[in-house]
Amino acid sequence: MRAYDEQFRQLVSAGKDIESAYWELVIKDIQDACKLFEPIYDETDGGDGYVSVEFSPRLANDTQLELSKLLSAHRLLLPRSRSLANRLLATKQAKREGSMENDRKKRSKEVIRLERESVIPILKPKLIIKLAYLVEHGSDRAEFLKLCKRVEYTIRAWYLLEFEDLLQLYSLFDPVHGGRRLEQQDLSSDEIDILEQNFLTYFFKVMEQSNFKIVTDEEIDVAQSGQYLLNLPIKVDESKLDTKLLSNYFTEHPHDNLPKFKDKFIIFRRGIGLDQTTDYFVMEKLDMIISRLCAWLLKVSRLQKLFSREPKSTESKKDAKKSDELSADANEDLVVERIRIENMELSMRNLFGKITIQEPTFDRMIVVYRKASTKTKIERGICVKHFKNIPMADMELVLPEKKNPSLTPMDWVKFLVSVVIGLITLVGSLEMPKADIWVVMAILSGVIGYCAKIYFTFQQNMIMYQNLITQSMYDKQLDSGRGTLLHLCDDVIQQEVKEVIISYFILMEQGKATIDDLDHRCEDLIKEEFGEQCNFDVVDAVKKLEKLGIVVKDSIGRISCVPLRRANEIIGTTTEEMVLKARQAPTT
């Protein structure tokens, strides 16, 4: 207020009358207010940021004079208003153009949205070392490291008997030696059926604890909606697969969103990654050009409507997953980009140079199936195969009992149509009074060249298929049978240990928390300290902490941990520690 009085005094001292000085300060205040609220007006697109104008109280009972002063103020503010209006229009136009450009860029991208997984993608030693480093006092750090070891030893002991039963059951259904063991047991067919269902019950429980998920039909449709390195249609020879084993299991243990092939084989997946390949992709680029040319011809000839009536229902299902217009509920989903040749921008650099294509991968995949019995042998073996880093579009690589690929019906249609059109054109040219031999040669060359292109493309795809199959056998297949089960058992233990350690550390460092608060704090810790994201399974972690006896709940449901030293006393000395101590003791 003093600053306002000083400004008013300076204007009057400079020779201005009181009314002029008053209005000059009013206009200045209005302009300053407009400048201050202009960003708010821009951000709300005219919904907020307005400036009100007040006049001298002396005008309250003089309507004519009030209107006169309002017009005077309007004339003074008009240039400012026009300038502001022009800038607002320019800003809105720029925003619209920027939004259109962003929409265009988004449409040019193909993204796949997947639910974020619960698996903690951090190696246990790295996790423990980092968290121990964050503990402030050296004595507490030593106690924390001791607690981590005791937690792991205890959780491993919990699962030991359960995993022993799983491995013992599988030894009876090992495709290599299981048949001989079953003969030695001298079991009836009904008893064997019960044992194999018990094995599957244990197995599916371990898969759930390892955060593996069954691949659904929707995920398969999205994954196979594009091509990556495998450009041949791969089909399963269903006559070579048993349908009784899994059908009986799912009858007794119903699951949601099971795939259509659930009675023949089941595919599990866990983890998402990216695979990139850089090459010239000559034949693939040629196919892309031909496909776009055909699409353009169909559009010009208006035949596109005839061929595009049916796929609408399937496309809507794909778009639900691939759309990059993420809803508010899907903000926590994992979004990965797919870069394909089919969506490549046509340019000289892209056509004649190397390009990089990108495909999301399933970090781990496990396939379970049984081969069909023959007239001479009843098959009891259960196949369990473990793969890594499988591109989504090449998911067919893990399918069991694959048929040998051949020319697709579309390839045969292209082949026959090109031959028929070529022959008709050739006969028409020969029937002309003056047949031009060069025209005939050009037609023959075009037909033969196109047929050769179809054949050589198929041959190249066959070579690529054989290479990928070989790679999947030697590079991408981690293990099978008992080895896969041992991997899974260790995965369960590692995951449980990491969940318990992280949740206890948060409670130790940040104090009491509700279930939801603890969940968010654990996820924030993983993101801030390790740069990773996951859907932390806080409920399971708290159950393990309660089972260990190192946390308590108050009357309103808040969770708190016991002190480090007390936690180590509650768990007590483990068998592993006693063995290590005995080893280190000097021999007499």
Residue, then its C-alpha position, 0 to 999 in steps of 0.5 A: m500500500r505504501a508503494y501505491d501511495e508513493q507512486f500516486r504522490q510522484l504522479v501528482s508532483a509531476g503535474k498530473d491531476i488527481e483523476s489522471a493519476y488515479w486512472e494511470l495507476v488503475i490501467k497499470d494495475i490492470q495491465d500487470a494483472c493481465k500479464l500475471f494471469e495470462p499464463i493461467y488463461d492459456e493453460t485453462d484455454g480461457g476457463d480461468g485467469y480473468v481480471s475484474v475492473e473496479f471504478s471509483p465509488r463516487l460513480a455508484n449513483d451516476t450511471q451516465l458518468e460510469l458508462s463514460k468512464l467504462l468506455s474511456a477505460h475500454r479505449l485505453l485497454l483496447p490495444r492491450s486486449r487486441s495484442l493479448a487476443n492475437r497472442l492467445l489465438a496464435t498460442k491456440q493454433a500452435k497447440r492445435e498444430g502441435s497436437m496434430e503432429n503428436d497424433r501423427k507421430k503416435r499413429s506412425k508408431e505401433v506399441i504394445r501395452l502389457e500389464r506390469e509384472s510382479v517379478i523383481p528384475i534385480l539380482k539378489p546380491k546386488l539388491i542386498i549390497k545396495l540396501a546394506y549400503l543405505v543403512e546408516h550405522g555400521s553395526d546395523r549394517a552387519e545385523f542387516l546382512k545377517l538378517c538377509k542370510r537368515v531370511e534366505y536360509t529359512i525360506r529355502a527350508w520352507y520350500l524344500l519338502e514341497f520341491e522334493d515332492l515336485l521333483q519326485l513326481y516328475s521323475l515318473f513322467d520324465p520323457v526319457h526315463g519315466g516310463r521305466r520307473l513307472e514299470q518298476q512301481d507297478l502302478s495301475s492306470d488310475e493310480i498313474d492318472i492321480l499321480e500325474q494330476n498331482f504333479l500338474t497341481y504342484f507344477f502350476k502352483v510353482m509357476e504362479q509363485s514364480n510369476f509366470k502367466i499363461v499366454t492368452d488368445e488375445e496376447i497371441d493375436v497381438a503378438q502374431s499381428g506382425q512379422y519379425l524374422l520368421n515369415l512363414p506360417i507355422k502350424v502345429d500337428e495336433s494329431k501328434l499331441d495328447t489331449k487328455l492330460l491337460s483337459n483333465y487338469f483344467t476340468e478339476h482346476p478351472h482357470d480364466n482366459l485359457p487359450k483355445f489350445k489348452d487341451k493340447f499344450i500350455i505356454f507360460r511367459r514372464g518378463i518383457g524385453l526388446d530385440q533389435t536386428t539391423d540388415y538390408f532386408v531386400m526381399e522383405k522390402l520388396d514384399m512391402i512395396i508390392s503389398r503397398l502397391c496392391a493396397w493402392l490399386l485396391k483403393v483406387s479400384r474401390l475393391q478395398k471395401l469388398f475385402s475389408r468387411e470381415p476383419k473389423s471385429t478382429e482389428s478392434k480386439k488388436d487395437a484394444k491392446k496395441s493402441d497408444e491412446l492409454s487410458a487413465d487405468a492403464n498408466e501403470d502398464l508396460v508399453v513397448e514399441r514394435i518397429r516393422i518393415e511394413n510400417m517403414e517410411l518410404s525413402m531412398r535411405n530406407l530402401f537402399g540402406k540398412i535399417t533396424i527393426q525392433e520387436p518386444t520379446f518374452d524374457r522367459m517362456i515355458v511350454v508344457y505338453r504330452k505327445a500322443s500315444t500310438k497303437t503300440k505305446i501309451e505315452r506317459g511322459i510330460c514335456v517341459k521346455h524352457f526358452k529365453n528371449i523369444p520375439m513376440a511375432d516369432m512365438e511360433l518357434v516354441l510351439p511343439e510338434k511343428k509341421n514343415p512349412s510350405l507355400t501359403p494359399m495366398d502364395w499359390v493364388k498369386f502364383l496362379v493369377s500371375v500365370v493366368i494373366g500372363l497367358i491371357t495377355l500373351v495370347g492376346s498379343l499373339e492374335m494381333p495382326k502385327a505381333d511385336i516379339w519384344v512385347v511378347m518377351a516382356i510379358l513372358s519375362g514379367v510372368i517368369g520373374y514374378c513366379a521366380k520371385i515367389y519361389f525364391t522368397f519362399q526358399q529364403n524364408m525356409i532358410m531363415y526358418q531353419n536357422l531360427i529353429t536351430q538357434s531356438m534349440y541351441d541359443k534360446q532353449l535354456d533347459s528342459g525337464r528336471g533342469t527347468l523345474l530346478h530353475l523354477c524352484d530357485d526362482v521362487i526362493q529368490q523372488e520370495v527372499k527379495e520381497v521380504i528383504i525390500s519390505y522389511f528394509i522399508l519398514m525399518e527405514q521409514g517406520k509404520a505403514t499400511i499395506d497400500d503405503l508399503d506397496h507404494r514405498c517398495e515400488d518407489l525404492i525399486k524405481e529410485e535406487f535401481g531404475e526398475q519398475c514392477n508391480f510389487d506383491v506386497v500382500d505375499a511379502v507381508k505374509k512371509l514377514e508375519k510367518l517369520g515373526i518379525v513384523v506386527k500390526d497395530s489396531i488400525g492395520r498399520i505394519s511395523c517391524v521389530p528391531l534388527r537385533r530382535a529380528n535375528e534373535i526371533i529367526g534364530t541360528t539356521t542349520e546353514e550357519m551351524v554347518l558353516k561354523a563347523r567348517q570354519a572351526p579348526t580341526t584338532 
